[in-house]
Amino acid sequence: MIHFAATVALAPAAPGAYALWLRLHAPIAVRAGKSTTMLAPGDYLYCGSANGPGGLRARLARHWRREKRAHWHVDQLTVAGDILGAFVVAGGSECALNAALGALPNPLPGFGSSDCRRCVSHLRFFPATARLPSQWENARKAARFTPPPP
């Protein structure tokens, strides 16, 4: 079952998968492997997994920190933009979350998916006119979260 965590404290310490909801306020150049592209301002969803110690809570706490050594592709976004929250699934799969977002565009092939043979990218652009899958929207509403205007 998917849940929405507007803060790190609301994320479970269990292993699982997440879709981090980020907002960029200005264009930024990002890199994935040998590819570079300019990401436009707007909202993005990045799908990842957290199977190490501390599970989802520990991984999301790292993403929420501004000061960190760049390790993953998504670090380029978390230091430049704002995190609005995360959709989390204890025991879930990042590829399943990414597949649920299949209607949203992939802005940069290989972003966050260099070790994945199924997915073109684990980053999705989330236009203001797009809708979340119904389970995701229900999780957001259950958390009583309304995203701030862009």
MARBA-3410 file (N, C-alpha, C, O; in Angstrom, 1 decimal):
150
0.8,-1.2,0.0,0.0,0.0,0.0,0.9,1.2,0.0,1.9,1.3,0.7 ~ 0.5,2.2,-0.8,1.3,3.4,-0.9,0.8,4.5,0.1,-0.4,4.6,0.4 ~ 1.8,5.2,0.7,1.5,6.2,1.7,2.3,7.5,1.2,3.3,7.4,0.5 ~ 1.8,8.6,1.7,2.5,9.9,1.4,3.2,10.4,2.6,2.5,10.5,3.7 ~ 4.5,10.7,2.6,5.2,11.2,3.7,5.6,12.7,3.3,6.5,12.9,2.5
5.0,13.6,4.0,5.4,15.0,3.8,6.7,15.4,4.5,7.3,16.4,4.2 ~ 7.1,14.6,5.5,8.3,14.8,6.2,9.0,13.4,6.4,8.4,12.4,6.3 ~ 10.3,13.5,6.7,11.0,12.3,7.0,10.4,11.5,8.1,10.4,10.2,8.0 ~ 10.0,12.1,9.2,9.5,11.5,10.3,8.3,10.6,10.0,8.0,9.6,10.7 ~ 7.6,10.9,8.9,6.4,10.1,8.6,6.7,8.9,7.7,5.8,8.1,7.4
8.0,8.7,7.3,8.4,7.6,6.5,8.7,6.4,7.4,9.3,6.6,8.5 ~ 8.4,5.2,7.0,8.7,4.0,7.8,10.2,3.7,7.8,10.9,4.1,6.8 ~ 10.7,3.1,8.8,12.1,2.7,8.9,12.4,1.3,8.1,13.4,0.8,8.2 ~ 11.3,0.9,7.5,11.4,-0.4,6.8,12.0,-0.3,5.4,12.0,0.8,4.8 ~ 12.6,-1.3,4.8,13.0,-1.3,3.5,11.9,-1.1,2.5,10.7,-1.5,2.8
12.1,-0.5,1.3,11.1,-0.4,0.4,11.5,0.5,-0.8,12.6,0.7,-1.1 ~ 10.5,1.1,-1.4,10.7,2.0,-2.5,9.9,3.3,-2.3,9.0,3.4,-1.5 ~ 10.4,4.3,-3.0,9.8,5.7,-2.8,9.8,6.4,-4.2,10.6,6.1,-5.1 ~ 8.9,7.4,-4.3,8.9,8.3,-5.4,9.0,9.7,-4.7,8.1,10.2,-4.1 ~ 10.2,10.3,-4.8,10.4,11.6,-4.2,9.8,12.7,-5.1,10.1,12.7,-6.3
9.0,13.6,-4.5,8.4,14.7,-5.3,9.2,15.9,-5.1,9.4,16.4,-3.9 ~ 9.8,16.4,-6.1,10.7,17.5,-6.1,10.2,18.7,-7.0,9.5,18.5,-7.9 ~ 10.6,19.9,-6.6,10.2,21.1,-7.3,11.5,21.9,-7.6,12.2,22.2,-6.7 ~ 11.7,22.1,-8.9,12.8,23.0,-9.3,12.2,24.4,-9.6,11.2,24.5,-10.4 ~ 12.8,25.4,-9.1,12.3,26.8,-9.3,13.1,27.5,-10.5,12.6,28.5,-11.0
14.2,26.9,-10.9,14.9,27.5,-12.0,15.5,26.3,-12.9,15.6,25.2,-12.4 ~ 15.8,26.6,-14.1,16.4,25.5,-14.9,17.7,25.1,-14.4,18.5,25.9,-13.9 ~ 18.0,23.8,-14.5,19.4,23.3,-14.1,19.9,22.3,-15.1,19.1,21.5,-15.7 ~ 21.2,22.3,-15.2,21.8,21.2,-16.1,22.1,20.0,-15.2,22.7,20.1,-14.1 ~ 21.6,18.8,-15.7,21.8,17.6,-14.9,22.5,16.6,-15.8,22.4,16.7,-17.1
23.2,15.7,-15.2,24.0,14.7,-16.0,23.6,13.3,-15.5,23.4,13.1,-14.3 ~ 23.6,12.4,-16.4,23.4,11.0,-16.2,24.3,10.2,-17.1,24.0,10.2,-18.3 ~ 25.4,9.6,-16.6,26.3,9.0,-17.5,27.0,10.1,-18.4,27.5,11.1,-17.9 ~ 27.0,9.8,-19.7,27.6,10.8,-20.6,26.6,11.8,-21.1,26.9,12.7,-21.9 ~ 25.3,11.7,-20.7,24.2,12.6,-21.2,24.0,13.7,-20.2,24.1,13.5,-19.0
23.8,14.9,-20.8,23.5,16.1,-20.0,22.3,16.7,-20.6,22.1,16.8,-21.9 ~ 21.4,17.3,-19.8,20.2,18.0,-20.3,19.9,19.1,-19.3,20.3,19.1,-18.2 ~ 19.1,20.1,-19.8,18.6,21.2,-19.0,17.2,20.7,-18.5,16.3,20.5,-19.4 ~ 17.0,20.7,-17.2,15.6,20.4,-16.7,15.0,21.8,-16.5,15.5,22.7,-15.9 ~ 13.7,21.9,-17.0,12.9,23.1,-16.8,12.4,23.2,-15.4,12.4,22.2,-14.7
12.1,24.4,-15.0,11.5,24.5,-13.7,10.2,23.7,-13.7,9.5,23.6,-14.7 ~ 9.8,23.2,-12.5,8.6,22.4,-12.4,8.7,21.3,-11.4,9.7,21.2,-10.7 ~ 7.8,20.4,-11.4,7.8,19.3,-10.5,8.3,18.0,-11.2,8.0,17.8,-12.4 ~ 9.0,17.2,-10.4,9.5,15.9,-10.9,9.3,14.9,-9.8,9.2,15.2,-8.6 ~ 9.2,13.6,-10.3,9.1,12.5,-9.4,10.3,11.6,-9.7,10.5,11.1,-10.8
11.0,11.3,-8.7,12.2,10.4,-8.8,11.9,9.1,-8.0,11.7,9.2,-6.8 ~ 12.0,8.0,-8.7,11.7,6.7,-8.0,13.1,6.0,-7.6,14.0,5.9,-8.4 ~ 13.1,5.6,-6.4,14.3,5.0,-5.8,13.9,3.9,-4.8,12.8,3.7,-4.5 ~ 15.0,3.2,-4.3,14.8,2.2,-3.3,15.6,2.4,-2.1,16.6,3.2,-2.2 ~ 15.2,1.8,-1.0,15.9,2.0,0.3,15.9,0.7,1.0,15.0,0.3,1.7
16.9,-0.1,0.8,17.0,-1.4,1.4,18.1,-1.6,2.4,18.3,-2.7,3.0 ~ 18.8,-0.5,2.7,19.9,-0.5,3.7,19.4,-0.3,5.1,18.2,-0.2,5.3 ~ 20.3,-0.1,6.1,19.9,0.1,7.4,19.1,1.4,7.6,19.4,2.4,6.9 ~ 18.0,1.4,8.3,17.1,2.5,8.5,16.1,2.6,7.4,15.2,3.5,7.5 ~ 16.2,1.8,6.4,15.2,1.8,5.3,14.8,3.1,4.7,15.7,3.9,4.5
13.5,3.3,4.5,13.0,4.4,3.8,13.3,5.7,4.6,13.6,6.7,4.0 ~ 13.1,5.7,5.9,13.3,6.9,6.7,14.8,7.4,6.5,15.0,8.6,6.4 ~ 15.8,6.5,6.6,17.2,6.9,6.5,17.5,7.4,5.1,18.2,8.4,5.0 ~ 17.0,6.7,4.0,17.3,7.2,2.7,16.6,8.6,2.4,17.3,9.5,1.9 ~ 15.4,8.8,2.8,14.7,10.0,2.6,15.4,11.1,3.4,15.4,12.3,3.0
15.9,10.8,4.6,16.6,11.8,5.5,17.8,12.3,4.7,18.1,13.5,4.8 ~ 18.5,11.4,4.0,19.7,11.8,3.3,19.2,12.8,2.1,19.9,13.8,1.9 ~ 18.2,12.4,1.4,17.7,13.2,0.3,17.3,14.6,0.8,17.6,15.6,0.1 ~ 16.7,14.7,2.0,16.2,16.0,2.5,17.4,16.9,2.9,17.2,18.1,3.0 ~ 18.5,16.3,3.2,19.7,17.1,3.7,20.2,17.9,2.5,20.4,17.4,1.4
20.5,19.2,2.7,21.1,20.0,1.6,22.6,19.8,1.5,23.2,19.7,0.4 ~ 23.2,19.6,2.6,24.7,19.4,2.7,25.0,17.9,2.6,24.7,17.2,3.6 ~ 25.6,17.5,1.5,26.0,16.1,1.4,26.9,16.0,0.2,27.0,16.8,-0.7 ~ 27.6,14.9,0.2,28.5,14.6,-0.9,27.6,14.0,-2.1,26.8,13.1,-1.8 ~ 27.8,14.5,-3.3,27.0,13.9,-4.4,27.3,12.5,-4.6,28.5,12.1,-4.8
26.3,11.6,-4.6,26.5,10.2,-4.7,25.6,9.6,-5.8,26.1,8.8,-6.7 ~ 24.4,10.0,-5.8,23.4,9.5,-6.8,23.0,10.6,-7.7,23.2,11.8,-7.4 ~ 22.5,10.3,-8.9,22.0,11.3,-9.9,21.0,12.3,-9.2,21.1,13.5,-9.4 ~ 20.1,11.8,-8.4,19.1,12.6,-7.8,19.7,13.7,-6.9,19.0,14.7,-6.6 ~ 20.9,13.5,-6.4,21.5,14.5,-5.5,21.6,15.9,-6.3,21.6,16.9,-5.6
21.7,15.9,-7.6,21.8,17.1,-8.4,20.5,17.9,-8.2,20.5,19.1,-8.2 ~ 19.4,17.2,-8.0,18.1,17.8,-7.9,17.8,18.2,-6.4,17.2,19.3,-6.2 ~ 18.2,17.4,-5.5,17.8,17.6,-4.1,18.6,18.8,-3.5,18.1,19.5,-2.5 ~ 19.7,19.1,-4.0,20.5,20.3,-3.6,20.0,21.6,-4.3,20.2,22.7,-3.8 ~ 19.4,21.5,-5.4,19.0,22.6,-6.2,17.5,23.0,-6.1,17.1,24.1,-6.2
16.7,22.0,-5.7,15.2,22.2,-5.6,14.7,22.0,-4.2,15.5,21.8,-3.3 ~ 13.4,21.9,-4.1,12.7,21.6,-2.9,12.0,20.3,-2.9,11.5,19.9,-4.0 ~ 12.1,19.6,-1.8,11.4,18.3,-1.7,10.0,18.6,-1.1,9.9,19.1,-0.1 ~ 9.0,18.2,-1.9,7.6,18.4,-1.4,7.1,17.2,-0.5,6.2,17.3,0.2 ~ 7.7,16.0,-0.7,7.4,14.8,0.1,7.8,13.6,-0.7,8.5,13.7,-1.7
7.3,12.5,-0.3,7.6,11.2,-1.0,6.4,10.2,-0.8,5.8,10.1,0.2 ~ 6.2,9.6,-1.9,5.2,8.4,-1.9,6.1,7.2,-1.6,7.0,6.9,-2.3 ~ 5.7,6.5,-0.5,6.5,5.4,-0.1,5.7,4.1,0.0,4.5,4.1,0.2 ~ 6.4,3.0,-0.3,5.8,1.6,-0.2,6.8,0.7,0.5,7.8,0.4,-0.1 ~ 6.5,0.4,1.7,7.3,-0.6,2.4,7.3,-1.9,1.7,6.3,-2.4,1.3
8.5,-2.4,1.4,8.7,-3.7,0.7,8.4,-3.5,-0.8,8.4,-4.5,-1.6 ~ 8.3,-2.3,-1.3,7.9,-2.0,-2.7,9.1,-2.0,-3.6,10.3,-2.1,-3.2 ~ 8.8,-1.9,-4.9,9.9,-1.9,-6.0,9.9,-0.5,-6.7,8.8,0.0,-7.0 ~ 11.1,0.1,-6.8,11.2,1.4,-7.5,10.7,1.2,-9.0,10.1,2.2,-9.5 ~ 10.9,0.1,-9.6,10.5,-0.1,-11.0,9.0,-0.1,-11.1,8.4,0.4,-12.1
8.3,-0.7,-10.1,6.9,-0.8,-10.1,6.3,0.7,-9.9,5.3,1.0,-10.6 ~ 6.9,1.5,-9.0,6.5,2.8,-8.9,6.7,3.6,-10.2,5.8,4.4,-10.6 ~ 7.8,3.4,-10.8,8.1,4.1,-12.0,7.1,3.7,-13.1,6.7,4.6,-13.9 ~ 6.8,2.4,-13.2,5.8,1.9,-14.2,4.5,2.6,-13.9,3.7,2.9,-14.9 ~ 4.1,2.8,-12.7,2.8,3.4,-12.4,2.7,4.9,-12.9,1.7,5.4,-13.1
3.9,5.5,-13.1,4.0,6.8,-13.6,4.2,6.9,-15.1,4.7,7.9,-15.6 ~ 4.0,5.8,-15.8,4.3,5.6,-17.2,3.7,6.7,-18.1,4.3,6.9,-19.2 ~ 2.7,7.4,-17.7,2.1,8.4,-18.6,2.9,9.7,-18.5,2.7,10.6,-19.4 ~ 3.8,9.8,-17.5,4.6,11.0,-17.4,5.9,10.9,-18.2,6.4,9.8,-18.3 ~ 6.4,12.0,-18.8,7.6,12.0,-19.6,8.9,11.7,-18.8,9.0,12.1,-17.6
9.8,11.0,-19.5,11.2,10.8,-19.0,12.0,11.9,-19.5,12.3,12.0,-20.7 ~ 12.5,12.9,-18.7,13.3,14.0,-19.3,14.7,13.7,-19.6,15.4,14.4,-20.4 ~ 15.3,12.6,-19.0,16.7,12.2,-19.2,16.9,10.7,-19.1,16.9,10.2,-18.0 ~ 17.1,10.0,-20.3,17.3,8.6,-20.2,18.5,8.3,-19.3,19.5,9.0,-19.4 ~ 18.4,7.2,-18.6,19.5,6.8,-17.7,19.6,7.4,-16.3,20.3,7.0,-15.5
18.7,8.5,-16.1,18.8,9.2,-14.8,18.2,8.3,-13.7,17.0,7.9,-13.7 ~ 19.1,7.9,-12.8,18.7,7.1,-11.6,18.4,5.6,-12.0,18.0,4.8,-11.1 ~ 18.7,5.2,-13.2,18.4,3.9,-13.7,19.6,3.2,-14.3,19.4,2.3,-15.1 ~ 20.8,3.6,-14.0,22.0,3.1,-14.7,22.1,1.6,-14.3,22.8,0.8,-15.1 ~ 21.6,1.1,-13.2,21.7,-0.3,-12.8,20.4,-1.0,-13.1,20.2,-2.1,-12.6
19.5,-0.5,-13.9,18.2,-1.0,-14.1,18.1,-1.4,-15.6,18.3,-0.6,-16.5 ~ 17.7,-2.6,-15.9,17.6,-3.1,-17.3,16.2,-2.8,-17.8,16.0,-2.9,-19.0 ~ 15.2,-2.6,-16.9,13.8,-2.4,-17.4,13.4,-1.0,-17.7,12.6,-0.8,-18.7 ~ 13.9,-0.1,-17.0,13.4,1.3,-17.1,14.4,2.2,-17.9,15.6,2.1,-17.7 ~ 13.8,3.1,-18.7,14.5,4.1,-19.4,15.2,5.1,-18.5,16.3,5.5,-18.6
14.4,5.5,-17.5,14.8,6.5,-16.5,14.0,6.3,-15.2,12.8,5.8,-15.3 ~ 14.5,6.7,-14.1,13.7,6.7,-12.9,13.3,8.1,-12.5,12.8,8.4,-11.4 ~ 13.4,9.0,-13.4,13.0,10.4,-13.2,11.8,10.7,-14.2,11.9,10.4,-15.4 ~ 10.8,11.3,-13.6,9.6,11.7,-14.5,9.3,13.2,-14.2,9.4,13.7,-13.1 ~ 9.0,13.8,-15.3,8.5,15.2,-15.2,7.0,15.1,-14.9,6.3,14.3,-15.5
6.6,16.0,-13.9,5.2,16.0,-13.5,4.6,17.3,-13.8,4.6,18.2,-12.9 ~ 4.0,17.5,-15.0,3.4,18.8,-15.4,2.3,19.1,-14.5,1.6,18.2,-13.9 ~ 2.0,20.4,-14.3,0.9,20.9,-13.4,-0.4,20.4,-13.9,-1.3,20.3,-13.1 ~ -0.6,20.1,-15.2,-1.8,19.6,-15.7,-2.0,18.1,-15.6,-3.1,17.5,-15.9 ~ -0.9,17.4,-15.2,-1.0,15.9,-15.1,-1.7,15.5,-13.8,-1.8,16.2,-12.8
-2.2,14.2,-13.8,-2.8,13.7,-12.6,-1.9,12.5,-12.1,-1.3,11.8,-12.9 ~ -1.9,12.3,-10.8,-1.3,11.2,-10.2,-2.2,10.0,-10.4,-3.4,10.1,-10.5 ~ -1.6,8.8,-10.3,-2.5,7.6,-10.3,-3.4,7.7,-9.1,-3.0,8.3,-8.1 ~ -4.6,7.1,-9.2,-5.6,7.3,-8.2,-5.2,6.8,-6.8,-5.5,7.5,-5.8 ~ -4.4,5.7,-6.7,-3.9,5.3,-5.3,-3.0,6.4,-4.8,-3.0,6.6,-3.6
-2.2,7.0,-5.6,-1.2,8.0,-5.2,-2.0,9.2,-4.7,-1.7,9.8,-3.6 ~ -3.0,9.6,-5.5,-3.8,10.8,-5.1,-4.5,10.5,-3.8,-4.6,11.4,-3.0 ~ -5.0,9.3,-3.6,-5.7,9.0,-2.3,-4.8,9.0,-1.2,-5.1,9.5,-0.1 ~ -3.5,8.6,-1.4,-2.5,8.7,-0.3,-2.2,10.1,0.0,-2.0,10.4,1.2 ~ -2.1,10.9,-1.0,-1.8,12.4,-0.8,-2.9,13.0,0.0,-2.7,13.8,0.9
-4.1,12.7,-0.4,-5.3,13.3,0.3,-5.4,12.8,1.8,-5.7,13.5,2.7 ~ -5.1,11.5,2.0,-5.2,10.9,3.3,-4.1,11.6,4.2,-4.4,11.7,5.4 ~ -3.0,12.0,3.6,-2.0,12.7,4.4,-2.4,14.2,4.6,-1.7,15.0,5.3 ~ -3.5,14.6,4.0,-3.9,16.0,4.0,-2.9,17.0,3.5,-2.7,18.1,4.1 ~ -2.2,16.6,2.4,-1.2,17.4,1.9,-1.7,18.1,0.6,-2.2,17.4,-0.3
-1.5,19.4,0.6,-1.8,20.1,-0.7,-0.5,20.8,-1.1,0.1,21.5,-0.3 ~ -0.1,20.5,-2.3,1.2,21.0,-2.8,1.1,22.5,-2.9,0.1,23.1,-3.3 ~ 2.2,23.2,-2.5,2.2,24.7,-2.7,2.1,25.0,-4.2,2.6,24.2,-5.0 ~ 1.6,26.2,-4.5,1.6,26.6,-6.0,3.0,26.7,-6.5,3.9,27.1,-5.8 ~ 3.1,26.4,-7.8,4.5,26.5,-8.4,5.0,27.9,-8.4,6.1,28.1,-8.9
END
